Amino acid sequence: MKNIIKTVIVMLTSISLFSSASAGELSVSGTAKATYNITSGKSNIGKYLGVTNELNFAAAGELDNGFTWAYSMELDPGATAVAGSTDTESTQSAQNDDTKLTLTMPYGTVGVFISEGGLDVEDAASQSVYARPTDTGDPSSGTGDNYTIDAYNNVQYHTPAGLIPFGTSFKIAYAPDLDTYGSGDASGSVRTLGLAKIGDNATEVQLKVTEIPYAEGLAVGASYIEFGRNVALAKSAQEAESGAVFVTYATGPFSLGVSAAAKAVNLDDNATTALTATTVEHYDQINYSIAYAVNDNLSVSYEHEEDTKNFVTDATSAIAQKSESIQLGYTMGGMTLALAHGKYKNYGYDTNAGKANQTLFAATMAF
């Protein structure tokens, strides 16, 4: 695996040395969204208004040898106020959220991805017309979703279209270090080894098949991520990893999707860190959804997610967080109106939380 990554890096470096690029074209796109969120249930009662936006700057060009390159950078409102300010509402600065630079050749695409390029297919089966039930500002915070490479800065290789039969694509990503760094000539942050560190590096792969013989409309895929050993641990009882599989099928106005995922957390076997009955061992997740396109503008969907937290001993019962949502979406040119109603049980993996309901209205403008 490491040899493949080294080959990709050498390939990318060689091309940059012996090829020149013409001036590229710059484009700007984005979305602006207003939402009205109503929640009800034990410890979750409120009405919330919100506006968010995402701005994407993209550039693309062609080298003298016919290879093409692409660059994109997204700007999002900052999560914190400008330094020295006490007004968190009016002084938030835009942040460079996700950045990538790719080069496409007859042999495939290579690129550098900064907090970008996730390959996990845990959500790939979702047919919800607005968003997953656990991705709508719902009360189920802390969902045990899979690890994914876009949480780190990484280098990737993607196979070219048509190389593998049956519309098969293969992608591989490698994060050389899990510390945060991203600007040019970045030296990285000072690394402090500790028990909380997942690993020293990460590798993720993804496989998708979209043209299955005698099964038009059927697509399948899988992903897997593993971490290099955390050298801060003298011995690990279990190393972190996660994987997922999905199946989707579309026929006429109907589309269906099913996915399954599993996530194992890092467990220390040092004598100083005892494993207890409340220590989490792994998460299991199963999602299924269906959508129906009433016409070119109107669609309706239903999705169910069940995410189970499992513990290291049988003395503590597993807790299943269940989420479901019915959604309606209507598109008029660059505007999409959405209505979602969700129900949540044991949200936050808390059996005392009871049930919660959520109704969400959203208006999204694309530009």
N, C-alpha and C positions, 0 to 999 in steps of 0.2 A: 504494500500500500504506500509506504513512504517513498519507494523508488518511483512510483507513478507520479506522485506529487513533485518530486525533484525533477523528473523529466519535463513536466508541464512548466515549471518555473524556468528551466533552461530554455525551453522552446519560446516562451514569452520574452525572455531577455534577448535571445538571438534575433528575433524578429524586430524588436525595437531598435536594435543596433544597425540592421542592414536595410530597413525600409523607411521611407519618408511618407508623410501624410499631407494631403492637401487640406485647405481650410475646411473645417466642418460647418454644419448648419446647426443653429441653436433654436430650440423650441421651448415653450413654457406651457405647462398644463397644470390642472389642479382641480380641487373640489372645495366647496364651501357647504357646510351642513348645519342646519338648525334642528334641535330636538326638544321635545317636551316629554319628560319621563315621569310616570306616576307609579309608585310602589306602595304596596300594602302588605300587612302581615306582621307577625311578632318581631318587634325591634326594627321593622323596616316600613316606615310610613313617611311619605313625603312626595312633593311635586317639584320637579327640577327643570329649569330652562337652560339650554346650553347652545353655544355656537362654536364650531371648530372648523379648521381649514387645513389643507395640505397643498403645498406648492412644489411642483417638480420641474427642475431645469434639466433639459436633456440636450445632448449634442451628439452628432454622428458624422462620420466622414469615411473616406476610402484611401487606402495606401496606393502607391504606385504599382504594386504587384497585384492589385485587385482585392486584397484583404480589406475588411471593413472594421471600424472601431465604433464604440458607443460609450457614452458617459452620461450618468444621471446623478442628480443630487436633490434630495427632498428637504424642504424647510418646514418645520412645524413650530407652533408656539412653544416657548420655553416652559419647562415645568416649574422653574423657580424665578424669582424676581432678579433684576439687575443688581449686582453687588452694591451694597450701601443703601439700597432703597427699602422702604418699609411698605410700599404699595405694591402688593403682589398681583393686583388686577390690571393695572395700567402700564407697568414697566417690564412685563415679561418680554424677553428677547427671543428672536427666532433662533432655532437650533438646527445645525446640520444633522439631520436625522439619519438618513440612509444614503450611502454613496457607493457607486460601482463603476469600474472601468473595464470593458471587455474588448477582446479582439477575436473576430470570427474568420476562420480559414477553412479550406476544404477539409482539413483534418478535425474540425470541431471548433469550439469556442473556449477560450481561456480568459480568466479575469480575476481581478482583485475586488473583493466585496467588503465594505466597511459597515458593520451592523446591518447586513443585507444578504439576500441569497439563501433564505431558509429552504431546506429540501424535505422537511418532515411532511408526510402525507396524512397526518392525523385528521386534518380538516378537509382533505381533498374530495371527500364524498358528499359534503354538505350541499344541499339543494335549496337552502333557505334563500328567499328572494331579497332579504335585507342582511342578516348576519346570523351566526350560530346563536342558539339560546344563551350561551355563556359568554357572548361577546357583544352584548347590547347594553352595557352599563347596569347589568342585573346584580342582585345581591350575592351571587355565588362567587365571591372573591376567593382567591387561593386555590383555584382549580388546578389539579395536578397534571397539567398538559405536559407533553413530551419535551425533552431537551431538543434544541434546534440550533444549527450552526450559525444562524443570523444573529444570535446573541453575542457572537464574537467576530473579530476581523479575520477573514479567511480568503484563500485562493481556491478557484474552482476550475474544473474541466467538464464540458458538455459534449457528448457525441453529436456529429452533424446529422441533419435530417436525411433519412434514406440509407444511412450506413447499416443499420440493423433492421431486419425484416419485421413486418407486422406493426409498423409505426412505433417501434421500440426506441425509447430514449434512455440514456444512462448518464447520470451526473455524479461527480464526486467532489467533495470539498474538504479542505484541511485547514484548521486553525493552528498555527505553530505555537501560540501561547494564548492563554485565556485572560491575560491582563488587558486593560483598556488602553488603546492607543489608536490614532487615526490620522493625524496630520502628516504632511510630508516630512521626511527625515525624522519621524517620531522615534524617540528612544524607549518609549514604553514607561510604565509606572514601575516603581520599586516593588518587587514581588515579596510578599510576606507569606511564607508557607504556613498552612494551618489546617486543622481538621475540616473546616468548612469548604475548603477548596475542592472542587469537583475532580479536577485532574490537571495535568500539565499541558495537554494539547487535546484536540478533538478531531475526529474524522467522521464525515457523514456521507452516505451514499443514497441514491434514489434511482428506482427503475419504474418506468411506465410503459404499458403496452396499450395502444389505442386503436389498432386495426386488426382485430381478431377475425380469422376466417370464419365465415358462416355465422357471424354474431355481430352484425352491424349495430352500432350504437353502444356496444359494450366496451368498457375500459377497466383495466386493473393496474394496480401499482403497489409498491412497497418502499419503505425507507428504514434506515438504521443508523444510529449514531453511537459511537463509543469514545471513551476518553483515555488518554495516556495516564498511567498510574500516578497518583498523587504521592510524590516522594516524601511528603510530610508524615505520611502514615507508615509506621513500621510494618503493619500488616493490615490488609483489608478483609473484612468478613464478606463484603460484597462491593463490587465496583459499579459505578454509575453507567447506565446505558438505557436506551429506549428505542422502540421500533413501532411501525404501524403498517397496516395493509388496508386497501380500499377497493371497492368495486362500484362502478356506476353504470347505469343503463338508461338510454334515452330512446324513446319511440314516439313519434308524433308530438303532441303537446305535453306528454308526460316525461318526467325524468326521476330516477330513483338513485339512492346512494346509501351504501353501508360501509362503515369503517370500524376497525378495532385497533387499539393501541395498548402498549404496556411500557411502564417506566420503572426501572429499578434505581433506587437512590444509593448514594455512597454510604457504606457502613464501616465504621472503624472497629478494628478488633484489638486495639490497644487496651491494656489493663486499666488505663486512666479514664477510659470512656466506656462505661458499662452500657450494654443494650438492655432496655427496660421494656415493660409490657406496652408502653405507649410509643415506642420507637417505630416509625414507619418503615416498612420493608419495600413495598412497591405499590404502584397504582395501575388499575386496569380501567380501560374506557371502551365503551361500545356506543356508536352513534348510528342512527338511521334517519332518512329523510325522504320526502317526496314533494314534487312540485308539479303544478299544472299551469300551462300558459293558456289563459282564457282567449286572448287575442295577442296581437303584436305589442300592445301596450300594458295589458293587465295580466299579472301572475299571482298565484297563491301557493303557499307552501306550508309544510308541517315538518318539524324536526324534533327528535327525542335524543337526549344525551344522558348517559349513565356512567358516572365516574366513581370508582370504588377505591377507597384508601384501605390498604392492608397492612397489618402490623406484624412484628417479628414473632410474636407468640400467639397461640390460639386463645390465650386468656382474655385478650381484647378482641371483641368482635369487629369485623370489617364494617366500614360505614360507606353506604352508597349515596352519593349526591345525585339527585335526579332533576333534570331540567327539560322542559319542552316549550315549544313556541309555535303559534300559528301566525303567519305573516302574509301581508298583502302588499304588493308593489305595483305602482302605476307610473309609467314613463311618458313624458311629453317632451320630445326633443332632448335638451340638455338637463331637464329637471326630472328627478325621481321622487315621488311621494311614497312613503312607506308607513304601514301600521302593523305593529307587532304586539301580540299578547302572550306573555310567558307565565308559566307556573314552575315553582322551584320548591323542592323538598330536601331537608337536611342540608341546606346550602351552607357552604363553608365547612362541610363535613361535621356539622354540629347537629346531633340528634335532638337537641333541645330548641333548635331554631324553629321547628315546626314547618309551616308552609308560607310561601310568599308569592304574591302576584305582581306582575309588572305590565303596564301598558305604555307603549312608546310610539310617539308620532315623530316622523323625521322627514325633512325636506332637504334634498341634496342637489346642488347645482354643480354641473361639470363644465369646465372651461378650458 
